[in-house]
Amino acid sequence: MIRPKNFFQLLVKAVKAWSADYAPSMGAAISYYTIFSLAPLLVIVIAVAGAVFGREAVQGLISAELSGLMGSEGAEFVEGLVASASDTDRGLVAGLISLVVLLVGATTVFAELQSALDRIWKVPEKEKPSG
């Protein structure tokens, strides 16, 4: 059993390390870029899976999952984003813009995740893939 004094010291050390690694700002950056690329990603997923299983079925399943994760209001918001992003009246230009936004957002999510892990694990600059 851990003693209260040792537990408190461990807690203080963990909070200091968490803060020194810029965890809140890195988490916010990863969240932002993930949300940024969510609508275009769902448009592509619905298009591909919809070709196999039917668009309505795929949208229903995704809506149910989003409701379970985000609540009904969050799911409705994301559904609105997907509906406007997948509006076929906008044509090829909207599709290309969605693809570019998806690529930029997804690439940036992974770059931020790599940066966060490098910082947390204190990877030297010369050992980083980008360095």
Residue pairs with C-beta under 8 A, 6 or more apart in sequence:
2 10
21 116
21 119
21 120
22 119
23 116
23 120
26 112
26 115
26 116
26 119
27 116
29 112
30 109
30 112
30 113
30 116
33 105
33 108
33 109
33 112
34 105
34 109
36 101
36 104
36 105
36 108
37 101
37 102
37 104
37 105
37 106
37 108
37 109
38 78
38 81
38 105
39 78
39 81
39 82
39 85
39 98
40 85
40 98
40 99
40 101
40 102
40 105
41 102
41 105
41 106
42 62
42 78
42 81
42 82
42 85
43 82
43 85
43 86
43 98
44 98
44 99
44 102
45 58
45 62
46 55
46 58
46 59
46 62
46 82
46 86
47 86
49 58
50 57
50 58
50 59
59 79
63 75
63 79
66 74
66 75
66 78
66 79
67 74
67 75
69 75
70 78
85 94
85 98
86 98
87 94
114 129
114 130
117 123
118 128
125 131
